Amino acid sequence: MSSEQQNAGKIATARLGGANGPEVGVQGLGCMGMSFAYGPTDADEARATLERALELGVTLYDTADVYGAGENEKFIAPFVAAHRDEITLATKFSLSLDSSDPAKRSIRNDRPYVRQCVEDSLRRLGVDEIDLYYMHRRDVSVPIEETAASMAELVQEGKVRQLGLSEVTAQELRAAHAVHPIAALQSEWSLFSRDIENNVVGAARELGVTVVPYSPLGRGFLTGSFTDAEKELTADDFRRHQPRYHGANAAANAALLEPVRRIADAHGATPGQIALAWVQQRSRVWDGLTVVPIPGTRKRSRVEENTAATRIELSADELELLEPVAGRVTGDRYADMSFSSAGRE
Ligand SMILES: NC(=O)c1ccc[n+]([C@@H]2O[C@H](COP(=O)([O-])OP(=O)(O)OC[C@H]3O[C@@H](n4cnc5c(N)ncnc54)[C@H](OP(=O)(O)O)[C@@H]3O)[C@@H](O)[C@H]2O)c1
């Protein structure tokens, strides 16, 4: 089969972290929900989803050590082994949950912890090297330069290929980048969550850092598949604890989807596809920025729907209609926002 035939039907590609970085599909796959946070999973369907995504040109696969306390890394390991050279594997360190109280989380960025975490992730993932290693959350008691230096050691030792940061400020991104090039910034970015546009997106563009928007579907809310998390989702679903997805906030926020639905109808698309097209198109609004969203799904049909959204172009009028949406959202992204970069800017 020629490479043209092989590429037929696949999504476009982009370079992760600049011209010398790996080429990845312009949409990645968030694997978190396959083991963690979003209720019961059909493991066979989730495995089939990993494969289907790859067939469609998705090559950036995102996990973290905290997702199911290592279970998510273990879950994707056989897929990674089968396709090691075809994919870009991203995982993260720094966050851990208390098994007796899931609301309690701890954050560590110190060198001994970084070194311990990378060994644990390498073992669970069954690889010699992690392609993209992120600091998941910032522990403000450790200077960011120190953490970046600890992470840079891992690159020098061949344990990690590229570095990433999640939920950091523009200043933190710049300081870390001065220690070692940062390939990717992973932060929440969607029609409902645009705080990062205030500062860090501009810094990422200037430094050539790829932005990897997480929760680009607003954790599913933007697809219209649920409205009130407390009433509609299972007791163990993390979204029940997110203020914007329950009670009066959820009802008010659901009403904000009206223009999204209207635009979706005009394109013969779904609201979720419009949400994904919007975030993908930030690369044009922020001319020169590389954007690789990582919507999460455990279902083949949805990965097909989501990747198709990379081909939808929104007009200037449509973008304008969507412009006020984020400013009208009620309720925070998390119940405890103390970790977020917003408070440190
Ligand atoms: N760095 C960080 O702090 C951080 C935080 C959160 C997440 N992440 C990463 O980002 C990835 C994506 O974020 P996310 O999973 O939180 O949120 P998301 O991608 O905005 O939404 C995922 C949710 O939407 C549903 N969904 C996906 N496609 C759909 C479609 N076409 N129609 C209807 N529903 C659909 C999924 O359900 P099904 O699975 O049932 O399809 C899931 O419940 C995660 O997997 C994780 O890797 C990183």
The ligand as an SDF file (V2000), in Angstrom:
LIG
                    3D

 48 52  0  0  0  0  0  0  0  0999 V2000
   -3.7720   17.9230   32.7290 N   0  0  0  0  0  0  0  0  0  0  0  0
   -4.8530   17.8130   33.4490 C   0  0  0  0  0  0  0  0  0  0  0  0
   -4.9580   18.3250   34.5470 O   0  0  0  0  0  0  0  0  0  0  0  0
   -6.0290   17.0320   32.8980 C   0  0  0  0  0  0  0  0  0  0  0  0
   -7.3010   17.1270   33.5080 C   0  0  0  0  0  0  0  0  0  0  0  0
   -8.3590   16.4020   32.9460 C   0  0  0  0  0  0  0  0  0  0  0  0
   -8.1560   15.6180   31.8130 C   0  0  0  0  0  0  0  0  0  0  0  0
   -6.9050   15.5350   31.2550 N   0  0  0  0  0  0  0  0  0  0  0  0
   -6.6500   14.7270   30.0360 C   0  0  0  0  0  0  0  0  0  0  0  0
   -7.4650   15.2480   28.9970 O   0  0  0  0  0  0  0  0  0  0  0  0
   -8.2570   14.2140   28.4210 C   0  0  0  0  0  0  0  0  0  0  0  0
   -9.5780   14.7670   27.9420 C   0  0  0  0  0  0  0  0  0  0  0  0
  -10.2830   15.4310   28.9670 O   0  0  0  0  0  0  0  0  0  0  0  0
  -11.5990   14.8520   29.6230 P   0  0  0  0  0  0  0  0  0  0  0  0
  -11.7210   13.4050   29.3190 O   0  0  0  0  0  0  0  0  0  0  0  0
  -11.5820   15.2930   31.0350 O   0  0  0  0  0  0  0  0  0  0  0  0
  -12.7730   15.6670   28.9760 O   0  0  0  0  0  0  0  0  0  0  0  0
  -13.3930   15.8310   27.5150 P   0  0  0  0  0  0  0  0  0  0  0  0
  -12.4710   15.2900   26.5070 O   0  0  0  0  0  0  0  0  0  0  0  0
  -13.8120   17.2350   27.4310 O   0  0  0  0  0  0  0  0  0  0  0  0
  -14.7180   14.9520   27.6200 O   0  0  0  0  0  0  0  0  0  0  0  0
  -14.6920   13.5820   27.8720 C   0  0  0  0  0  0  0  0  0  0  0  0
  -16.1100   13.1170   28.1400 C   0  0  0  0  0  0  0  0  0  0  0  0
  -16.9140   13.3570   26.9940 O   0  0  0  0  0  0  0  0  0  0  0  0
  -17.4950   12.1460   26.5310 C   0  0  0  0  0  0  0  0  0  0  0  0
  -17.4150   12.1830   25.0520 N   0  0  0  0  0  0  0  0  0  0  0  0
  -16.3190   12.1500   24.2820 C   0  0  0  0  0  0  0  0  0  0  0  0
  -16.6430   12.2630   22.9860 N   0  0  0  0  0  0  0  0  0  0  0  0
  -17.9760   12.3720   22.9410 C   0  0  0  0  0  0  0  0  0  0  0  0
  -18.8990   12.5160   21.8780 C   0  0  0  0  0  0  0  0  0  0  0  0
  -18.4970   12.5860   20.6100 N   0  0  0  0  0  0  0  0  0  0  0  0
  -20.2350   12.5930   22.1990 N   0  0  0  0  0  0  0  0  0  0  0  0
  -20.6480   12.5410   23.4780 C   0  0  0  0  0  0  0  0  0  0  0  0
  -19.8150   12.4100   24.5240 N   0  0  0  0  0  0  0  0  0  0  0  0
  -18.4870   12.3260   24.2560 C   0  0  0  0  0  0  0  0  0  0  0  0
  -16.6660   11.0240   27.1340 C   0  0  0  0  0  0  0  0  0  0  0  0
  -17.4580    9.8930   27.3860 O   0  0  0  0  0  0  0  0  0  0  0  0
  -17.0870    8.4380   26.7910 P   0  0  0  0  0  0  0  0  0  0  0  0
  -15.7190    8.1140   27.2660 O   0  0  0  0  0  0  0  0  0  0  0  0
  -18.1300    7.5770   27.3760 O   0  0  0  0  0  0  0  0  0  0  0  0
  -17.1690    8.5930   25.3050 O   0  0  0  0  0  0  0  0  0  0  0  0
  -16.2200   11.6650   28.4540 C   0  0  0  0  0  0  0  0  0  0  0  0
  -17.2120   11.4950   29.4250 O   0  0  0  0  0  0  0  0  0  0  0  0
   -8.3750   13.1830   29.5540 C   0  0  0  0  0  0  0  0  0  0  0  0
   -8.6760   11.8820   29.0480 O   0  0  0  0  0  0  0  0  0  0  0  0
   -6.9910   13.2440   30.1720 C   0  0  0  0  0  0  0  0  0  0  0  0
   -6.0730   12.4650   29.4400 O   0  0  0  0  0  0  0  0  0  0  0  0
   -5.8570   16.2430   31.7760 C   0  0  0  0  0  0  0  0  0  0  0  0
  1  2  1  0
  2  3  2  0
  2  4  1  0
  4  5  1  0
  4 48  2  0
  5  6  2  0
  6  7  1  0
  7  8  2  0
  8  9  1  0
  8 48  1  0
  9 10  1  0
  9 46  1  0
 10 11  1  0
 11 12  1  0
 11 44  1  0
 12 13  1  0
 13 14  1  0
 14 15  2  0
 14 16  1  0
 14 17  1  0
 17 18  1  0
 18 19  2  0
 18 20  1  0
 18 21  1  0
 21 22  1  0
 22 23  1  0
 23 24  1  0
 23 42  1  0
 24 25  1  0
 25 26  1  0
 25 36  1  0
 26 27  1  0
 26 35  1  0
 27 28  2  0
 28 29  1  0
 29 30  1  0
 29 35  2  0
 30 31  1  0
 30 32  2  0
 32 33  1  0
 33 34  2  0
 34 35  1  0
 36 37  1  0
 36 42  1  0
 37 38  1  0
 38 39  2  0
 38 40  1  0
 38 41  1  0
 42 43  1  0
 44 45  1  0
 44 46  1  0
 46 47  1  0
M  CHG  2   8   1  16  -1
M  END
$$$$
